[in-house]
């Protein structure tokens, strides 16, 4: 920037004052912040999808074991369940998705009450269930799932006729 003073001298003043560099810095950081926010959102969505797929897969497997145990409660089917649970690293006990947990508890009760399953196998199943915390979550099994709040308001009072 060039300023002319009263004596006719022209002086060049570099205008890299604090205000200018602050705005330049903000505009260079702004895209990084936006990209970071978008990346976090994408990561959260992907993690949620992965967790849902894992839960659905676990539910299908547990339903198959429960079906086998209900049809033919045998030591062999109980051992297959114990082998499967040995490879499971964690068992989701979420109040919004209790179905895998309820199926697992049903299988547990079928095994423990069956006279066709040996005591050693029952102990093995019991250890796996305790390791995964399935028995600790039994208190949540009968609780209703938390209601999701809806933004729309429905009139529930007009159900009486």
BALOBA-1460 file (C-alpha; in Angstrom, 3 decimals):
// residues 161
<rec num="1" residu="x" x="0.000" y="0.000" z="0.000"/>
<rec num="2" residu="x" x="1.428" y="3.414" z="-0.950"/>
<rec num="3" residu="x" x="0.792" y="6.529" z="1.178"/>
<rec num="4" residu="x" x="1.737" y="10.044" z="0.100"/>
<rec num="5" residu="x" x="2.703" y="12.396" z="2.881"/>
<rec num="6" residu="x" x="2.570" y="16.237" z="2.928"/>
<rec num="7" residu="x" x="6.213" y="16.547" z="1.855"/>
<rec num="8" residu="x" x="5.577" y="14.605" z="-1.344"/>
<rec num="9" residu="x" x="7.383" y="11.522" z="-0.228"/>
<rec num="10" residu="x" x="5.812" y="8.219" z="-1.050"/>
<rec num="11" residu="x" x="6.224" y="5.525" z="1.558"/>
<rec num="12" residu="x" x="5.354" y="1.908" z="0.916"/>
<rec num="13" residu="x" x="3.721" y="0.260" z="3.892"/>
<rec num="14" residu="x" x="3.321" y="-3.509" z="3.842"/>
<rec num="15" residu="x" x="-0.185" y="-4.218" z="5.070"/>
<rec num="16" residu="x" x="0.368" y="-7.543" z="6.769"/>
<rec num="17" residu="x" x="-1.084" y="-6.257" z="9.993"/>
<rec num="18" residu="x" x="-2.664" y="-8.474" z="12.550"/>
<rec num="19" residu="x" x="-6.177" y="-8.090" z="11.152"/>
<rec num="20" residu="x" x="-5.235" y="-9.207" z="7.644"/>
<rec num="21" residu="x" x="-3.237" y="-12.241" z="8.733"/>
<rec num="22" residu="x" x="-6.049" y="-13.280" z="11.110"/>
<rec num="23" residu="x" x="-8.542" y="-13.432" z="8.251"/>
<rec num="24" residu="x" x="-6.091" y="-15.236" z="5.982"/>
<rec num="25" residu="x" x="-5.443" y="-17.779" z="8.746"/>
<rec num="26" residu="x" x="-9.165" y="-18.338" z="9.288"/>
<rec num="27" residu="x" x="-9.775" y="-18.968" z="5.612"/>
<rec num="28" residu="x" x="-6.931" y="-21.484" z="5.452"/>
<rec num="29" residu="x" x="-8.149" y="-23.337" z="8.588"/>
<rec num="30" residu="x" x="-11.855" y="-23.266" z="7.662"/>
<rec num="31" residu="x" x="-11.683" y="-26.052" z="5.005"/>
<rec num="32" residu="x" x="-9.694" y="-28.258" z="7.386"/>
<rec num="33" residu="x" x="-12.348" y="-27.812" z="10.102"/>
<rec num="34" residu="x" x="-15.204" y="-28.584" z="7.685"/>
<rec num="35" residu="x" x="-13.438" y="-31.678" z="6.318"/>
<rec num="36" residu="x" x="-12.734" y="-32.861" z="9.881"/>
<rec num="37" residu="x" x="-16.405" y="-32.487" z="10.866"/>
<rec num="38" residu="x" x="-17.553" y="-34.355" z="7.754"/>
<rec num="39" residu="x" x="-14.991" y="-37.116" z="8.413"/>
<rec num="40" residu="x" x="-16.237" y="-37.514" z="12.005"/>
<rec num="41" residu="x" x="-19.846" y="-37.780" z="10.824"/>
<rec num="42" residu="x" x="-18.932" y="-40.366" z="8.176"/>
<rec num="43" residu="x" x="-16.910" y="-42.341" z="10.749"/>
<rec num="44" residu="x" x="-19.824" y="-42.318" z="13.230"/>
<rec num="45" residu="x" x="-22.277" y="-43.503" z="10.573"/>
<rec num="46" residu="x" x="-19.921" y="-46.273" z="9.429"/>
<rec num="47" residu="x" x="-19.341" y="-47.419" z="13.033"/>
<rec num="48" residu="x" x="-23.104" y="-47.515" z="13.614"/>
<rec num="49" residu="x" x="-23.696" y="-49.555" z="10.470"/>
<rec num="50" residu="x" x="-20.880" y="-51.960" z="11.358"/>
<rec num="51" residu="x" x="-22.312" y="-52.410" z="14.868"/>
<rec num="52" residu="x" x="-25.819" y="-53.045" z="13.489"/>
<rec num="53" residu="x" x="-24.526" y="-55.625" z="10.983"/>
<rec num="54" residu="x" x="-22.569" y="-57.365" z="13.756"/>
<rec num="55" residu="x" x="-25.648" y="-57.415" z="16.016"/>
<rec num="56" residu="x" x="-27.869" y="-58.766" z="13.226"/>
<rec num="57" residu="x" x="-25.345" y="-61.503" z="12.425"/>
<rec num="58" residu="x" x="-25.113" y="-62.450" z="16.094"/>
<rec num="59" residu="x" x="-28.919" y="-62.518" z="16.334"/>
<rec num="60" residu="x" x="-29.236" y="-64.865" z="13.331"/>
<rec num="61" residu="x" x="-26.589" y="-67.209" z="14.741"/>
<rec num="62" residu="x" x="-28.163" y="-67.229" z="18.200"/>
<rec num="63" residu="x" x="-31.623" y="-67.872" z="16.704"/>
<rec num="64" residu="x" x="-30.224" y="-70.895" z="14.854"/>
<rec num="65" residu="x" x="-28.688" y="-72.284" z="18.055"/>
<rec num="66" residu="x" x="-31.936" y="-71.651" z="19.959"/>
<rec num="67" residu="x" x="-33.935" y="-73.400" z="17.249"/>
<rec num="68" residu="x" x="-31.610" y="-76.423" z="17.336"/>
<rec num="69" residu="x" x="-31.764" y="-76.563" z="21.138"/>
<rec num="70" residu="x" x="-35.558" y="-76.243" z="21.194"/>
<rec num="71" residu="x" x="-35.953" y="-79.045" z="18.637"/>
<rec num="72" residu="x" x="-33.234" y="-81.379" z="19.945"/>
<rec num="73" residu="x" x="-31.686" y="-80.334" z="23.265"/>
<rec num="74" residu="x" x="-28.522" y="-82.410" z="23.090"/>
<rec num="75" residu="x" x="-24.994" y="-82.250" z="24.411"/>
<rec num="76" residu="x" x="-23.760" y="-81.885" z="20.835"/>
<rec num="77" residu="x" x="-25.829" y="-78.768" z="20.073"/>
<rec num="78" residu="x" x="-24.889" y="-77.266" z="23.447"/>
<rec num="79" residu="x" x="-21.204" y="-77.865" z="22.678"/>
<rec num="80" residu="x" x="-21.609" y="-76.170" z="19.285"/>
<rec num="81" residu="x" x="-23.038" y="-73.126" z="21.069"/>
<rec num="82" residu="x" x="-20.138" y="-73.160" z="23.561"/>
<rec num="83" residu="x" x="-17.629" y="-73.339" z="20.682"/>
<rec num="84" residu="x" x="-19.365" y="-70.448" z="18.927"/>
<rec num="85" residu="x" x="-19.429" y="-68.303" z="22.082"/>
<rec num="86" residu="x" x="-15.743" y="-69.006" z="22.698"/>
<rec num="87" residu="x" x="-14.966" y="-67.077" z="19.501"/>
<rec num="88" residu="x" x="-17.293" y="-64.172" z="20.361"/>
<rec num="89" residu="x" x="-15.287" y="-61.307" z="21.862"/>
<rec num="90" residu="x" x="-18.200" y="-59.242" z="23.161"/>
<rec num="91" residu="x" x="-21.937" y="-59.614" z="23.423"/>
<rec num="92" residu="x" x="-23.943" y="-56.415" z="22.965"/>
<rec num="93" residu="x" x="-26.464" y="-55.830" z="25.721"/>
<rec num="94" residu="x" x="-28.171" y="-52.682" z="24.476"/>
<rec num="95" residu="x" x="-31.524" y="-51.574" z="25.794"/>
<rec num="96" residu="x" x="-32.625" y="-50.587" z="22.295"/>
<rec num="97" residu="x" x="-31.739" y="-53.993" z="20.803"/>
<rec num="98" residu="x" x="-32.497" y="-56.708" z="23.341"/>
<rec num="99" residu="x" x="-33.460" y="-59.491" z="20.922"/>
<rec num="100" residu="x" x="-30.007" y="-61.207" z="20.685"/>
<rec num="101" residu="x" x="-29.774" y="-61.096" z="24.444"/>
<rec num="102" residu="x" x="-33.247" y="-62.591" z="24.973"/>
<rec num="103" residu="x" x="-32.503" y="-65.373" z="22.481"/>
<rec num="104" residu="x" x="-29.201" y="-66.096" z="24.253"/>
<rec num="105" residu="x" x="-30.954" y="-66.269" z="27.629"/>
<rec num="106" residu="x" x="-33.575" y="-68.613" z="26.196"/>
<rec num="107" residu="x" x="-30.849" y="-70.915" z="24.895"/>
<rec num="108" residu="x" x="-29.130" y="-70.797" z="28.281"/>
<rec num="109" residu="x" x="-32.299" y="-71.853" z="30.093"/>
<rec num="110" residu="x" x="-32.963" y="-74.646" z="27.570"/>
<rec num="111" residu="x" x="-29.466" y="-76.020" z="28.158"/>
<rec num="112" residu="x" x="-29.536" y="-75.712" z="31.942"/>
<rec num="113" residu="x" x="-32.942" y="-77.392" z="32.220"/>
<rec num="114" residu="x" x="-32.189" y="-80.216" z="29.766"/>
<rec num="115" residu="x" x="-31.424" y="-83.678" z="31.055"/>
<rec num="116" residu="x" x="-29.760" y="-84.491" z="27.688"/>
<rec num="117" residu="x" x="-26.886" y="-82.044" z="28.251"/>
<rec num="118" residu="x" x="-23.978" y="-83.239" z="30.428"/>
<rec num="119" residu="x" x="-22.983" y="-81.266" z="33.515"/>
<rec num="120" residu="x" x="-19.506" y="-80.508" z="32.074"/>
<rec num="121" residu="x" x="-21.131" y="-78.914" z="29.025"/>
<rec num="122" residu="x" x="-23.493" y="-76.915" z="31.229"/>
<rec num="123" residu="x" x="-20.492" y="-75.611" z="33.187"/>
<rec num="124" residu="x" x="-18.714" y="-74.728" z="29.946"/>
<rec num="125" residu="x" x="-21.778" y="-72.819" z="28.694"/>
<rec num="126" residu="x" x="-22.123" y="-71.092" z="32.073"/>
<rec num="127" residu="x" x="-18.466" y="-69.919" z="31.930"/>
<rec num="128" residu="x" x="-18.910" y="-68.500" z="28.406"/>
<rec num="129" residu="x" x="-22.107" y="-66.684" z="29.359"/>
<rec num="130" residu="x" x="-20.445" y="-65.204" z="32.451"/>
<rec num="131" residu="x" x="-17.350" y="-64.201" z="30.466"/>
<rec num="132" residu="x" x="-19.502" y="-62.331" z="27.951"/>
<rec num="133" residu="x" x="-21.620" y="-60.728" z="30.682"/>
<rec num="134" residu="x" x="-24.844" y="-62.182" z="29.323"/>
<rec num="135" residu="x" x="-26.039" y="-63.324" z="32.747"/>
<rec num="136" residu="x" x="-25.241" y="-59.908" z="34.258"/>
<rec num="137" residu="x" x="-27.620" y="-58.272" z="31.811"/>
<rec num="138" residu="x" x="-30.537" y="-60.512" z="32.757"/>
<rec num="139" residu="x" x="-32.104" y="-57.703" z="34.768"/>
<rec num="140" residu="x" x="-32.613" y="-55.713" z="31.531"/>
<rec num="141" residu="x" x="-34.326" y="-58.529" z="29.653"/>
<rec num="142" residu="x" x="-37.835" y="-57.789" z="30.889"/>
<rec num="143" residu="x" x="-37.577" y="-53.997" z="30.706"/>
<rec num="144" residu="x" x="-39.332" y="-52.363" z="27.771"/>
<rec num="145" residu="x" x="-37.093" y="-50.691" z="25.226"/>
<rec num="146" residu="x" x="-36.775" y="-46.943" z="25.813"/>
<rec num="147" residu="x" x="-39.276" y="-44.976" z="23.769"/>
<rec num="148" residu="x" x="-37.868" y="-42.821" z="21.054"/>
<rec num="149" residu="x" x="-39.117" y="-39.284" z="21.258"/>
<rec num="150" residu="x" x="-41.090" y="-38.243" z="18.255"/>
<rec num="151" residu="x" x="-41.220" y="-34.679" z="17.028"/>
<rec num="152" residu="x" x="-44.758" y="-35.142" z="15.776"/>
<rec num="153" residu="x" x="-47.515" y="-34.873" z="18.341"/>
<rec num="154" residu="x" x="-50.338" y="-37.356" z="18.109"/>
<rec num="155" residu="x" x="-53.548" y="-37.091" z="20.032"/>
<rec num="156" residu="x" x="-53.696" y="-40.291" z="22.086"/>
<rec num="157" residu="x" x="-56.775" y="-39.253" z="24.048"/>
<rec num="158" residu="x" x="-59.331" y="-39.992" z="21.345"/>
<rec num="159" residu="x" x="-59.043" y="-43.780" z="21.540"/>
<rec num="160" residu="x" x="-62.194" y="-44.107" z="23.680"/>
<rec num="161" residu="x" x="-65.426" y="-44.799" z="21.858"/>
